[in-house]
Amino acid sequence: MGVEPETRPGRPRSEIAKRAILRASLDLLRRHGLSGVTAEAVAERAKVSKATLYRWWPCAAATAMDAFFEEVFAQLRTVATDDPLQDLRSRLRQGTQLMAGELGDVLAGLIATTHTDPRIAESFQQHYVAPGREDLRRMLQRAVDSGALRPDIDLELAIDVISGAFFYRKMVCHENTSTRAMDTILSYVLEGLAARPGPTPHRASSKRMPRRASTKTSAARRAAPAPPRRRSASGKR
């Protein structure tokens, strides 16, 4: 059993222990991957008891996920200027630079684990995927509202295309994506999404259109044989 960290004036003992657990988890995650983040190892490094760890998390892997997410989002600066497209580029540059280092390798390991551990998959979706997509969704919507992008674009598909290039290179090709490469990729995507002069298209409705009542009637008419032509007075058709 570890020794609880010494408290400092003005800060609750529980908060100090919680921060120590998160720091220990992130350190172990960087050094040994998710498999190296065990309750015993975290408790020993954080100098707390395992009971203290389980007070806030169901397992050691959960502490690793929280520590990773906290570290990532803490290093992403707020981006909000009068140019929504430039904001989008700045956000992607930040993410690319951050994931080009050791945190990118940690991320790859976490993504692999989501395919075998439902708890990790749920935490990953809730704390990393959902906030990240919401951030991109907000930036894309600002670009649409400003008139820089077409109003009929599917924001979810646009997010898939923009972020998919990074993860494909990282997870499939095992290559880091430079900020220059991401700038180029984003330029290709934005060129296709850019607003064009002319009539403003409307966003496609997601509602299912009712079936036409005349469909069967029309089909029956097409299938019915044509009526015989009347003979003329001369007997010719």
N, C-alpha and C positions, 0 to 999 in steps of 0.2 A: 504494500500500500504506500502511495506517495505521500509526501508532506505538502499540505496545502500552501500555495504561495503566500508570502507575507503581504498583508494589506497595506495600502497607503491611505493617509488621511484624505477624507472627502470622496473616496470611491468604495462602493460596496464590495465586500469580500467575494460575493458570488460573481460579480462582473469581472473581477480580476482573474478568478479561476476560469471563467468562460473564455476570456481573451487568451489566457495561457494555453488552453486546449486548442483553440483555433490556430495559434501560432505553431504549436507542436504538430498539429495535423498537416498544415501546409508544408512544413519543413520535411516531414516524413514522406509526404506525397511527392515532393520535388526530388527527393533522394532515391526513393524506392518504388514509386508508383503506388497505385491504390492498394495492391496486395500487402504493402509494407505498413499500411495504416491500420494497426490493430489496437484494441482497447488497452492492452498491456503496454504497448510501445508509446501510445499517446499519453497515458497516465504517468508513465515513468518520465517522459521528456517534459511534460507540463508540471510535474511534481504535484499531482492531485491523485485522488483515489478514483478507481473505476466507477464507484457509486456516484461520484460528482459528475463524471462524464455522462452517465446514463440518466442524470437528472434532466438534461436538456436534449439528448440525442438518443435514438433507439439503438444505434450501433456506431462503431468507429468510422465506417465508410461515410455515414451521414455527416460527421464532423469534417471529413476531408472535402466533401462536396461544398459545404457551407464556407469553409475556409477558402476554397478555390474561387467560388463565385464572388466572395467579398473582395478578394485580391484583384480580380479582373475588373470589376466595376469601379473599384476605388481608383484605378489607374486610367479610366476613361473620363476625360474632361468633358464638361458640358459644352455642347456645340449649338449655338443659336445666334445667327446673324440675319441680315436682311436678304441674304442670298441662299435659298434652300438647297440649291444644287451644290453650292460650295460647301455647305454644312454637311451634305451627304458624303462628299469627297473627303472632308476632314475626318468624319467618323470612321470611314473605311480605312483611311490611312492609320488612324490610331489603333484600330483593331488589328490591322496587318502588322504593324510594328510590334505590338504587344505579343501576338501569337507567333512571331518569327523567333522568339526566344524559347526558354525552357517551359514557359506556360503553354506554348503551343503543343509541345510534346506531352505535357500533362493532360491537355484537352483531348488529344488523340487517344490517350489511354482511357480517359473517362468515357469517351464516346464508345469505344470498344466494349467497355464493361456494361453499358446500358443495354446491350443485346443479350446479356446473360443474367442480369440482376434487375428485376422489376422495380425494386426500391430505388436503385440508383437511376433507373430510367425515369421514374416519376419525378424525382428531385431534379434531375437534369432538365426535364421539360419545364418544370415550374419555376426554377431559379435562373436558368440560363437561356433556354430557347424562347420562352414566352416574353421575358423582358427585352431580349435582343430584337425579336421580331416587332415588338411594340415600338421600340425606338426607331427602327427603319420605317415602320408604317407611318409614324408621326411625321418623319422627314419627307417621305414621298407624298403624303397628303398635303403638306405645306407647299410642295412644288406644284402639285395639281392646282391648289387654290390660288397660287400666284400666277398661273397660266403658263408656267415653264414646261409642264408635262400635260399630256392629253387627259381630259376628264374621264375617258372611257377605259382607262387601264385597269387591269385586275391587280390590286395592290399585293395580294398574297403571292401571285405568280411572279410579280416583279421582285419581291423579296427573295423568292426561291432562286431566281436567275442571278441576282446580285451576290447573294451569299453562297450559292451553290458552287461558283467558280473557285472560291477560296477552299471550301471543304473538299472538293474534288482533287485539287492539287495536293492538299495536305494529307488526306486520308487514302486516296487511291494512288496518286503518283509519288507520294512521299517527298514532296518538294515544298519548300517555303515559297510563298508568294510575296514578291517585293511590292513596295508601295507603287512603284512605276507600273508594274504589271496590273495591279488592281485599278490604277487610274485609267489604263488603256481599256481594261475590261468594262469598267463603268462607263467610259465614253461610248463604247459600242452599244451598251444597253440603253443609255440615255438617248442616243441618237434614234433608236427605235421607239422610245417612249415620248420623244419631244413633241410638243404641240405643233401643229401645222397650220398655215394660213388657210382660210376657207371656212365652210360651214362647221359649226361646232358639233361634234358627234355626241350622242347621249350614251350614258353608261347603260350597258345591257342589263335588263331586268332579270333577277334570279327566279322570278315566279314562273311556274309552269303554265304555258298557254293552254286554254281549254281546247279540247278537240272540236273540230268543226262538225256541226250536226249533219252537214250535207255530204260527208265523206262516203258513207255507204251508198247513198243515193247516186252520187257521181260515179262510183265504181260500178254500180249495177247498170247504169246507163251505158257506160263504156263496154260492158260485157254483153249487153242485149244485142241480138241481131238487128240489123237495119231493116226497116219495113220495105216491102217490095215496091219498086217504082211503078206508078200507074202507066198503063199503055195509052198512047195517043190514039186519036181517031183513025190514023192510018195503020195502027197495029204495031207501030215501032215504039220501042222504049224511049 
